[in-house]
């Protein structure tokens, strides 16, 4: 349940831990590129549209979490390797 999880995160952030929520997003072009390697075109278009819809929902949730006082960072990993993304996140989180 979302409310239960939100309450637990707020409790942990307030009393015990430095809670950081990281959301990784991408662009529709990057999704098309990734998915076209393994699926038929019709499925790629549907998958891209569905993934972008889902990503918009994650961004709405990120706003709600921020309003609740939680630390949320959003990264766009378009054109970035997993290794480079991890390095970027580690460096930026150390700077905070």
N, C-alpha and C positions, 0 to 999 in steps of 0.2 A: 504494500500500500504506500502510495506516494507521500501522504501526510505523515505516516509513521516514520518513513525513512528520513524525511525532512526534519522532523523533530529530533531524531537520533543524531543526525549530522550537526544540527545546531547545538545540541547538548555536548557532543564531543568537541566541537570547535570552541565552545565557551569554557569548558572545564579541563580538558585533557590534551588535545592535539591541535596542531596547526593544520586544519583541514583545507586542502586545495583540490578543487574539482577541475579537471582538464578535459576539454572537449576538442576533438580534432575534426575539422571539416575540410571540404574540398570544393572544387568548382564542377559544374556540369560537364565541361569539356574534359577535365581530368577523369571523371567517372566514365564518360564515353570511351576514352582511350583505354582505360583499364578493362572495362567490360567487353569491348569489341574484340579483344584477344581470345575470348572464350565463349561468346554467345552469338546467336544470330541477330541481325540488325533489329528486328521487331522487338525481340526480348531486351536488347540493349536500351532502346528508347524507353520502354516501360520501366526497366530497372533504374535508369538514370532519373526519370521523373519521380519514381517512388523514393529513391535515395535522397533526392533534393527535398521532397516533402518531409521526409523523416528528419533531415538535417535542420529544416526550419523549426520543427517541433523541439529539437534539442536546444536550439537557440532561444526559444520561448522559455523553456525550462531553466536555461542558464540565467535569463533575466529574473525569473522567480527566485532562484537560489541567491542571486546577488541582493535582491530586495530583502531576503531573509537574513542578510548579513554574512553570507558565506563567500569565500574567495574563489572566484571562477576565472579560469584563463581559457581563451579560445585560440586555437592555432589552425591555420590553413596550410595543409600539407601538399598542395598542388605542386607537382614537379619536384618533390623532395623525397629522398630515400627515407626509409624507416630509421636508419642510423642517424642521418642528419636531423630528422625531426626530434629524435631523442636527445641529441646534443643540444639543440636549440632550447628545448623545454628545460633541460638540466641547467643550462647557463642562465636562462631568464629566471628560473625559480631561485637560484642561488643569489641573484641580484636583489631579490625582494627582502 
